[in-house]
Amino acid sequence: MENLIGLLVAAPLLGAAVLLCGGRRLDRTGHWIGCALAAASFVVGAVLFAGMLGRDGEHRAIHQYMYSWIPVGGFHADVAFQLDQLSMTFVLLITGVGTLIHIYSIGYMEHDERRRRFFGYLNLFLAAMLLLVVADNYLLLYVGWEGVGLASYLLIGFWQHKPSAATAAKKAFLVNRVGDMGLSVAIMLMFTTFGTFAFEPVPASVDRTGESTLTAIALMLLLAACGKSAQVPLQSWLGDAMEGPTPVSALIHAATMVTAGVYLITRSGAIFNAASQAQAAVVAVGAVTLVFGAIVGCAKDDIKKALAGSTMSQIGYMVLAAGLGPIGYVFAIMHLVTHGFFKAGLFLGAGSVMHAMNDEVDMRRYGGLRTYMPITFVTFGLGYLAIIGFPGLSGFFSKDKIIEAAFAKGGTEGWILGGAALLGAAITAYYMTRVMLLTFFGEKRWQPAPDPGTAHSVEPGIEVHPGEMPHPHESPKVMTIPMILLAFGSVFAGGVFSLNDAFLHWLEPVTGHAEAHPPVSAATVTLATMAVLAIGAGLAWAQYGRRPVPVAAPRGSLLTRAARRDLLQDDFNHVVFVKPGEYLTRGLVHLDRSVVDGMVNGTAAAVGGLSGWLRRVQNGYVRSYALSIFGGAGVLVAAILQMRSV
């Protein structure tokens, strides 16, 4: 069985190599190659999962040693894989949802001239993400981590003819580099502290390490998680990343890449459990981000950016749960998996709407689409009910457990965290109800296509003539079938995981688990959650369901205007980081020109002046040389006489 682990990574990596190096001869079949190799990786994962189920829970982890990458004295960096319950959960999510998104992309990218390259990038992303989660050491994890960053950059900026897409790709890459530096520093600290890169010896080594060192390592890991999972303060890239094709948003920024930070924290649980201050920082980051992202999502009229704010908020729930330690690790991963189903379904539904509306993303220009796109409406609606935590659907089972665990923290901190989680649930119900109402209900607010040369730009292959009205229609089956399958996951996954605590028992050998004892009962938490959901959805209905929605967004309150600008996060970064960086750069340039170059140029000028003076002495006239000899002899005689007189 262990010999199959490498195939998980090898299959999509082979697809990426073939599609990116095969040339235009593969343009007609490249998308099928990409889908086939993604599906092959899923089949291998399913076989490994079946074999894992046949073993005892404590002995399910398997390892595959490939070779020693850098064996130098006491420094050993191995290429080896580890597949346990935690990594298997991610493998099935990545390959399963990833394969569905590959299939969806066949229809969505049908008219794109560079579709083969797009599927090559998708395969490259799958390979990097799988390497990240099956690596058995931090150094190999770092290779996958950087590979994911590269693939994300390529996919976000795939339509580089749009300046906004190129800028968004650069922004995502640069912001993630900040987090990546944290991971590299953490890995170096771990090697100098533990003497190894491997995961397995870490729990035993933690007991022999000082808390200050563990806190430093954990904080660097948290910085890395903030960058990859778009958590405060490194969250600014996620909204702009929606410039990429919609399947990219579904795969990278809903189901997989943004969950890498949660995986890193959970995998490093032994370190965080022993570093209480770092654990408190994780909880604070998660609580702040879940509210931050929800508020941003309330003010966005761009359907994809509203869902991006939602992603930020839901990952905040996962980080909050992971920061609670053994009480929350299982629930963080459980919500991660259920979120992968319903958020991927929501993004694919958004892409289906855009596909039918001439690539229009402004929800104020939608309305009444439920009768024209019934399959998209039902699947999107089920994802909506799941994400707000409607009873019986996936989000209800996973999010409620996180809220209970937050209250179980105890004391004032528990009430603050539980209150933040409930507030986030209320805001989630508000902005997601708003998305549903603006998109599928109400009167038609469709607008004619803009003239060429305006800021509006459509996706390649979508022919739009100026003044043409949209003609909404249901998407082809190659797009709707993946949406239907994801909708099944949105409905049933949470219930299946919660049946007899199946998911808890599955992950417990890896993550551990401690029983939560909240100051209020689980029934009370559920009732409170249902109450805030009703309040949030009711407010959205009162604002957008009972009155006509203007096509042009009103000016709004001060908070609304700030939320439209992502709560001024870009302005903050510009003032705190960009401007000082510009001034520092200008100062260094001035120092270089005035001091460094001044010294070099001054020395050169002095040497040039001296050489010019000496050149005038050597003029080629005999009389000048004779005079020089006579003068020199005179000086020499005078010096000798002076010395004799002394």
C-alpha positions in Angstrom: 0.0 0.0 0.0 2.8 2.4 0.9 4.2 2.2 -2.6 1.0 3.9 -3.9 1.5 7.1 -2.0 4.0 8.5 -4.5 1.4 7.9 -7.3 -0.9 10.5 -5.6 1.6 13.2 -6.5 3.0 11.6 -9.6 -0.2 11.4 -11.6 -1.1 15.2 -11.6 2.6 16.1 -11.8 2.8 14.0 -15.0 -0.3 15.7 -16.3 1.2 19.1 -15.7 4.5 18.1 -17.4 2.7 16.7 -20.5 0.2 19.6 -20.9 2.8 22.3 -20.4 5.5 20.8 -22.5 3.4 18.9 -25.1 2.7 21.9 -27.3 -0.3 22.8 -29.4 -0.7 19.3 -30.7 -2.5 18.6 -27.4 -4.9 21.5 -27.6 -7.9 19.3 -28.5 -7.3 16.6 -25.9 -5.4 18.4 -23.2 -8.4 19.0 -21.0 -9.3 15.3 -21.0 -5.7 14.4 -20.1 -5.8 16.8 -17.2 -9.2 15.4 -15.9 -8.1 11.8 -16.4 -4.9 12.2 -14.3 -6.8 14.2 -11.6 -9.3 11.4 -11.4 -6.5 8.8 -11.4 -5.1 10.5 -8.3 -8.5 10.3 -6.7 -8.8 6.6 -7.4 -5.4 6.0 -5.9 -6.5 7.9 -2.8 -9.7 5.9 -2.6 -7.8 2.6 -2.7 -5.4 3.8 0.0 -8.4 5.0 2.1 -10.1 1.5 1.8 -6.8 -0.1 2.8 -6.5 2.3 5.8 -10.0 1.4 7.0 -8.9 -2.2 7.3 -6.4 -1.5 10.0 -6.6 -0.5 13.6 -7.0 3.2 14.3 -3.6 3.5 16.1 -1.7 1.7 13.2 -3.3 3.3 10.1 -0.4 5.6 9.3 1.9 4.4 6.5 5.2 5.7 5.3 7.0 5.6 2.0 10.7 6.5 1.9 11.9 7.5 -1.5 15.5 8.7 -1.2 17.8 11.0 0.9 17.8 14.3 -0.8 20.7 16.0 1.1 22.7 13.7 3.4 25.6 15.8 4.8 26.9 14.9 8.2 24.2 15.5 10.7 22.0 17.2 8.1 19.6 14.8 6.5 16.8 15.9 4.2 14.7 13.0 3.0 12.1 12.7 0.3 9.5 10.6 2.2 5.8 10.4 2.4 3.4 9.9 5.4 -0.2 9.0 5.0 -2.3 9.1 8.2 -5.9 10.0 9.0 -5.2 13.7 8.8 -3.4 13.7 5.4 -5.9 11.1 4.0 -8.7 13.5 4.8 -7.0 16.2 2.8 -6.1 13.8 0.0 -9.7 12.8 -0.6 -10.9 16.4 -0.4 -8.2 17.7 -2.8 -8.5 15.0 -5.4 -12.3 14.6 -5.1 -13.3 18.2 -5.3 -10.4 18.9 -7.6 -11.6 16.3 -10.1 -15.1 17.8 -10.1 -13.7 21.3 -10.7 -11.5 19.9 -13.6 -14.7 18.5 -15.2 -16.6 21.7 -14.7 -13.7 23.6 -16.3 -14.2 21.7 -19.5 -17.4 23.6 -20.1 -16.4 26.8 -18.5 -13.2 27.2 -20.4 -14.5 25.7 -23.6 -13.7 28.7 -25.8 -10.5 29.7 -24.2 -7.5 29.4 -26.6 -5.2 28.5 -23.8 -7.4 25.8 -22.2 -4.6 23.2 -22.4 -2.3 25.4 -20.4 -5.0 26.1 -17.9 -5.5 22.4 -17.2 -1.7 22.0 -16.9 -1.7 24.7 -14.2 -4.6 22.9 -12.4 -2.7 19.7 -12.5 0.4 21.4 -11.2 -1.6 22.8 -8.3 -3.0 19.4 -7.4 0.5 17.9 -7.4 1.9 20.7 -5.2 -1.1 20.5 -2.7 -0.9 16.8 -2.5 2.9 17.0 -1.8 2.2 19.4 0.9 -0.2 17.2 2.8 1.5 13.8 2.3 5.1 15.0 3.1 6.5 13.4 6.3 8.7 16.3 7.1 8.6 20.1 7.2 11.2 20.6 4.5 9.3 18.6 1.9 6.1 20.3 3.1 7.8 23.6 2.3 8.5 22.4 -1.3 4.7 21.7 -1.7 3.9 25.0 0.1 6.0 27.0 -2.5 4.6 24.9 -5.4 1.1 25.9 -4.3 2.1 29.5 -4.2 3.6 29.2 -7.8 0.5 27.5 -9.2 -1.8 30.1 -7.5 0.2 32.9 -9.1 -0.1 31.3 -12.5 -3.8 30.6 -12.2 -4.9 34.0 -10.6 -3.0 35.8 -13.4 -4.1 33.3 -16.1 -5.9 36.1 -18.1 -2.9 38.4 -18.1 -4.5 40.5 -20.8 -6.5 42.0 -17.9 -4.2 44.4 -16.0 -6.3 43.7 -12.9 -5.6 40.0 -13.1 -1.8 40.5 -13.5 -1.8 42.9 -10.5 -3.9 40.5 -8.4 -1.5 37.6 -9.1 1.5 39.8 -8.2 -0.2 40.9 -5.0 -1.1 37.3 -3.9 2.5 36.2 -4.6 4.1 39.1 -2.6 1.7 38.8 0.4 2.2 35.1 0.5 6.0 35.6 0.5 5.7 37.3 3.9 4.0 34.2 5.3 6.5 32.0 3.5 9.4 33.7 5.3 7.7 32.8 8.6 7.6 29.1 7.6 11.2 29.1 6.5 12.3 30.6 9.8 10.2 28.1 11.7 11.7 25.2 9.8 15.3 26.5 10.6 14.4 26.9 14.3 12.9 23.4 14.4 16.0 21.9 12.9 18.4 23.7 15.3 16.1 22.8 18.2 14.9 19.3 17.4 17.7 18.2 15.1 15.3 16.9 12.5 12.8 18.1 9.9 10.4 15.1 10.4 7.0 15.3 12.0 7.2 12.1 14.0 9.9 13.1 16.6 8.4 16.5 17.3 5.9 15.5 20.1 8.7 13.8 22.1 11.1 16.6 21.5 8.6 19.3 22.7 8.8 18.1 26.3 12.6 18.8 26.4 12.3 22.3 24.8 11.8 25.7 26.5 8.5 27.4 26.1 10.1 30.6 24.7 11.6 28.6 21.8 8.4 26.8 21.2 6.5 30.1 21.2 8.9 31.6 18.6 8.4 28.5 16.4 4.6 28.5 16.7 4.4 32.2 16.0 6.4 31.8 12.8 4.1 28.9 11.8 1.1 31.1 12.5 2.5 33.8 10.3 2.8 31.3 7.5 -0.7 30.1 8.1 -2.0 33.7 8.0 -0.4 34.2 4.5 -1.7 31.1 2.9 -5.1 31.0 4.5 -5.8 34.8 4.1 -6.1 35.6 7.8 -5.6 38.9 9.5 -3.2 40.7 8.9 -2.2 38.9 5.6 -5.7 38.7 4.2 -5.6 41.5 1.6 -4.8 39.3 -1.4 -7.9 37.0 -1.3 -10.5 39.4 -2.7 -8.3 40.5 -5.6 -7.6 36.9 -6.4 -11.1 36.6 -7.7 -9.7 38.1 -11.0 -8.8 34.5 -11.9 -11.2 32.2 -13.7 -14.0 31.0 -11.5 -12.8 27.4 -11.3 -9.6 28.8 -9.8 -11.7 30.5 -7.1 -13.5 27.3 -6.4 -10.4 25.1 -6.3 -7.7 27.3 -4.7 -9.6 29.9 -2.8 -12.5 27.8 -1.4 -11.6 24.1 -1.1 -7.9 23.6 -0.9 -5.1 26.2 -0.9 -6.6 28.5 1.7 -7.0 25.5 4.0 -3.2 24.8 4.0 -2.7 27.1 7.0 -5.3 25.1 9.0 -3.5 21.9 8.1 -0.1 23.4 9.1 -1.5 24.4 12.6 -3.2 21.1 13.1 -0.1 19.1 12.0 2.0 21.1 14.4 -0.5 20.7 17.2 2.1 19.4 19.6 4.1 22.6 19.3 1.0 24.9 19.8 -0.2 22.8 22.7 3.0 23.5 24.5 3.1 27.3 23.6 0.1 28.8 25.4 0.9 32.4 24.2 1.1 31.3 20.6 -2.1 29.4 21.0 -3.8 32.5 22.3 -2.6 34.4 19.2 -4.1 31.7 16.9 -7.5 32.1 18.7 -7.3 35.9 18.4 -6.5 35.8 14.7 -9.3 33.4 14.0 -11.9 35.3 16.0 -10.9 38.7 14.4 -10.8 37.2 10.9 -14.2 35.5 11.1 -15.9 38.8 11.9 -13.7 40.8 9.6 -14.4 38.6 6.5 -18.1 38.5 7.3 -18.4 42.3 7.4 -16.5 42.7 4.1 -18.8 40.1 2.5 -21.9 42.2 3.5 -20.9 45.2 1.3 -19.7 43.5 -1.9 -21.9 43.7 -5.0 -19.4 41.5 -6.9 -20.7 37.9 -6.4 -17.3 36.4 -6.3 -15.9 39.0 -3.9 -18.8 38.5 -1.6 -18.0 34.7 -1.5 -14.3 35.6 -1.0 -15.2 37.5 2.1 -17.2 34.5 3.2 -14.2 32.2 2.6 -12.0 34.5 4.8 -14.7 34.3 7.5 -15.1 30.5 7.4 -11.4 29.9 7.5 -11.4 32.2 10.5 -13.8 29.7 12.2 -11.3 26.9 11.4 -8.3 28.8 12.8 -10.3 29.7 15.9 -11.1 26.0 16.5 -7.5 25.0 15.8 -6.3 27.5 18.4 -8.5 25.9 21.0 -6.1 22.8 21.0 -7.3 19.2 21.3 -10.9 20.4 22.0 -11.1 22.0 18.5 -8.7 20.3 16.1 -11.2 17.7 14.9 -14.0 20.3 14.5 -11.6 22.6 12.6 -10.9 19.8 10.1 -14.5 18.7 10.0 -15.6 22.3 9.1 -12.8 22.5 6.6 -14.1 19.4 4.7 -17.8 20.5 4.8 -16.7 24.0 3.7 -14.9 22.4 0.8 -18.1 21.0 -0.5 -20.5 23.9 -0.1 -18.1 26.7 -0.9 -16.8 25.0 -4.0 -20.5 24.5 -5.0 -21.2 28.2 -4.3 -18.3 29.3 -6.5 -19.2 27.0 -9.3 -22.8 28.3 -9.1 -21.5 31.8 -9.3 -19.5 30.8 -12.4 -22.6 29.3 -13.9 -24.5 32.6 -13.3 -21.7 34.6 -14.8 -21.5 32.2 -17.8 -25.2 32.9 -18.4 -25.1 36.7 -17.8 -22.3 37.6 -20.3 -19.7 37.5 -17.5 -21.6 40.1 -15.4 -20.4 39.9 -11.7 -22.5 42.7 -10.2 -25.4 41.1 -8.3 -27.4 44.3 -8.6 -27.6 43.5 -12.3 -29.1 40.1 -11.7 -32.5 39.3 -10.3 -35.1 36.6 -11.0 -32.7 34.0 -12.3 -34.2 31.1 -10.4 -36.8 30.5 -13.3 -34.1 30.6 -16.0 -31.4 28.5 -14.2 -33.3 26.0 -12.0 -30.4 23.6 -11.4 -28.0 26.4 -10.5 -30.6 27.8 -8.2 -31.2 24.6 -6.3 -27.5 23.7 -6.0 -26.5 27.2 -5.0 -29.4 27.3 -2.6 -28.4 24.1 -0.9 -24.8 25.5 -0.5 -26.4 28.7 0.9 -28.4 26.8 3.5 -25.3 24.7 4.4 -23.0 27.7 4.9 -25.4 29.6 7.2 -25.8 26.4 9.3 -29.4 25.4 8.5 -30.4 22.5 10.7 -29.6 19.1 9.1 -27.2 20.4 6.5 -23.4 20.0 6.7 -22.6 23.5 8.0 -25.0 23.0 10.9 -23.0 20.0 12.3 -19.5 21.5 11.8 -20.0 25.2 12.7 -22.1 24.5 15.8 -19.4 22.3 17.2 -16.9 25.1 16.8 -19.2 27.5 18.6 -19.6 25.0 21.4 -15.9 24.6 21.7 -15.4 28.3 21.8 -17.8 28.7 24.7 -16.0 25.7 26.4 -12.8 27.8 26.6 -14.4 29.0 29.9 -14.3 32.3 31.7 -14.5 35.7 30.1 -12.4 34.5 27.1 -14.9 31.7 26.4 -17.8 34.1 26.4 -15.9 36.5 24.1 -14.9 33.8 21.6 -18.4 32.2 21.7 -20.0 35.6 21.2 -17.7 36.4 18.2 -18.6 33.0 16.7 -22.3 33.7 17.1 -21.9 37.2 15.7 -20.1 35.7 12.7 -23.0 33.3 12.2 -25.5 36.1 12.2 -23.6 38.2 9.7 -23.1 35.1 7.6 -26.8 34.5 7.4 -27.2 38.2 6.4 -24.8 38.4 3.6 -25.5 35.0 2.1 -29.3 35.7 2.2 -28.4 39.0 0.4 -26.5 37.1 -2.3 -29.5 34.7 -2.8 -32.0 37.5 -3.0 -30.0 39.7 -5.3 -29.2 36.9 -7.7 -32.2 34.6 -7.9 -35.2 36.6 -6.6 -36.9 39.9 -7.2 -37.3 41.6 -10.5 -35.0 41.5 -13.5 -32.3 44.1 -13.3 -30.4 43.0 -16.3 -28.4 45.7 -18.1 -27.2 45.9 -21.7 -23.6 45.0 -22.4 -21.2 48.0 -22.2 -19.3 49.5 -25.1 -15.8 48.2 -25.9 -13.0 50.0 -24.2 -14.8 50.5 -20.9 -13.5 49.0 -17.6 -15.8 46.0 -18.1 -14.0 43.0 -19.6 -15.4 39.6 -20.3 -13.8 36.2 -20.2 -12.3 34.8 -23.4 -14.7 33.1 -25.7 -17.8 35.0 -24.5 -19.0 37.2 -27.4 -20.7 40.3 -26.1 -22.0 43.0 -28.5 -22.5 46.6 -27.1 -26.1 47.1 -26.1 -27.0 43.4 -26.2 -29.2 42.2 -23.3 -28.2 39.0 -21.4 -30.1 35.9 -22.3 -29.7 33.7 -19.2 -29.8 30.0 -19.6 -28.9 26.9 -17.7 -25.3 25.7 -18.0 -24.4 22.5 -19.9 -24.3 19.2 -18.1 -20.5 19.1 -17.9 -20.9 22.1 -15.5 -24.1 21.2 -13.7 -23.2 17.6 -12.8 -20.2 18.7 -10.6 -22.5 21.3 -9.0 -25.1 18.6 -8.2 -22.5 16.2 -6.7 -21.1 19.1 -4.5 -24.6 19.9 -3.4 -25.0 16.3 -2.2 -21.8 16.8 -0.1 -23.3 20.1 1.2 -26.4 18.3 2.4 -25.2 15.0 3.7 -21.4 15.2 4.6 -21.9 16.8 8.0 -24.6 14.3 9.1 -22.4 11.3 8.0 -19.4 12.7 9.8 -21.4 13.2 13.0 -23.1 9.8 13.0 -21.8 8.0 16.0 -19.0 10.6 16.1 -17.4 8.9 13.1 -15.2 11.8 12.1 -14.0 12.4 15.7 -13.0 8.8 16.1 -11.3 8.9 12.6 -9.0 11.8 13.4 -8.5 11.3 17.2 -5.4 9.1 16.9 -3.6 11.9 15.1 -5.0 15.1 16.5 -6.1 13.9 20.0 -9.3 15.1 21.5 -10.5 16.6 24.8 -14.2 16.7 25.7 -15.7 20.2 25.7 -17.6 21.4 28.7 -19.2 24.7 27.7 -20.9 26.8 30.4 -24.1 26.4 28.5 -25.6 23.2 27.1 -25.3 22.1 23.5 -29.0 22.6 23.1 -28.7 26.2 24.3 -25.9 26.9 21.8 -28.0 25.4 19.0 -31.0 27.5 19.9 -28.9 30.7 20.1 -27.3 29.9 16.7 -30.8 29.4 15.2 -31.9 32.7 16.7 -29.0 34.7 15.2 -29.5 33.0 11.9 -33.1 34.0 11.8 -32.2 37.6 12.8 -29.5 37.8 10.1 -31.7 36.3 7.3 -34.6 38.4 8.4 -32.7 41.7 8.2 -31.5 40.7 4.7 -35.0 39.9 3.6 -36.3 43.2 5.0 -33.6 45.2 3.1 -33.5 43.3 -0.2 -36.6 41.1 -0.4 -39.4 43.5 0.4 -38.4 46.5 -1.6 -36.9 47.1 -5.1 -33.2 46.9 -5.4 -31.5 49.8 -7.2 -29.1 48.9 -9.9 -26.7 51.6 -8.7 -25.4 51.0 -5.2 -26.4 53.7 -2.7 -23.7 55.6 -1.0 -24.2 53.7 2.2 -23.0 54.3 5.8 -19.5 55.0 6.8 -19.1 51.3 7.8 -20.5 50.2 4.4 -18.1 52.4 2.5 -15.2 51.1 4.5 -16.4 47.5 3.9 -16.5 48.1 0.2 -12.9 49.0 0.5 -12.1 45.8 2.5 -12.2 47.8 5.8 -9.4 49.9 4.5 -6.9 47.0 4.6 -5.1 48.1 1.4 -5.1 51.7 2.7 -3.5 50.5 5.9 -0.9 48.5 4.1 -0.1 51.4 1.8 0.4 53.8 4.8 2.2 51.4 7.1 4.3 49.4 4.6 4.3 50.8 1.1 4.9 54.4 1.8 7.7 53.8 4.4 9.1 51.4 1.9 9.1 54.0 -0.8 10.7 56.6 1.5 13.3 54.0 2.5 14.1 53.2 -1.1 14.4 56.9 -2.0 16.7 57.4 1.0 18.9 54.5 0.0 19.0 55.8 -3.6 20.0 59.2 -2.4 22.6 57.7 0.0 24.0 55.6 -2.9 24.2 58.5 -5.3 25.4 61.2 -2.8 27.7 59.2 -0.5 28.7 55.9 -2.1 28.8 57.2 -5.7 30.1 60.6 -4.4 33.1 58.9 -2.8 33.8 56.8 -5.9 33.3 59.7 -8.3 35.3 62.1 -6.1 38.2 59.7 -5.9 38.1 59.3 -9.7 38.0 63.1 -10.2 41.0 63.6 -7.9 43.0 61.0 -9.7 42.0 62.5 -13.0 43.0 66.0 -11.9 46.4 64.8 -10.6 47.1 62.9 -13.8 46.2 66.0 -15.8 48.7 68.1 -13.8 51.4 65.5 -14.2 50.6 65.3 -17.9 51.4 69.0 -18.3 54.8 68.5 -16.7 55.7 65.8 -19.3 55.4 68.1 -22.3 58.3 66.8 -24.5 60.5 69.9 -24.5 64.2 69.4 -23.7 64.5 72.8 -22.1 61.7 72.0 -19.7 63.3 68.7 -18.7 66.7 70.5 -18.2 65.1 73.1 -16.0 63.4 70.4 -14.0 66.8 68.6 -13.6 68.5 71.9 -12.6 65.7 72.7 -10.1 65.8 69.2 -8.6 69.6 69.4 -8.3 69.3 72.7 -6.6 66.8 71.4 -4.1 69.0 68.4 -3.4 72.1 70.6 -2.8 70.2 72.9 -0.5 68.9 69.9 1.4 72.5 68.5 1.8 73.8 71.8 3.0 71.0 72.1 5.5 71.7 68.7 6.9 75.5 69.5 7.2 74.8 72.7 9.0 72.6 70.8 11.5 
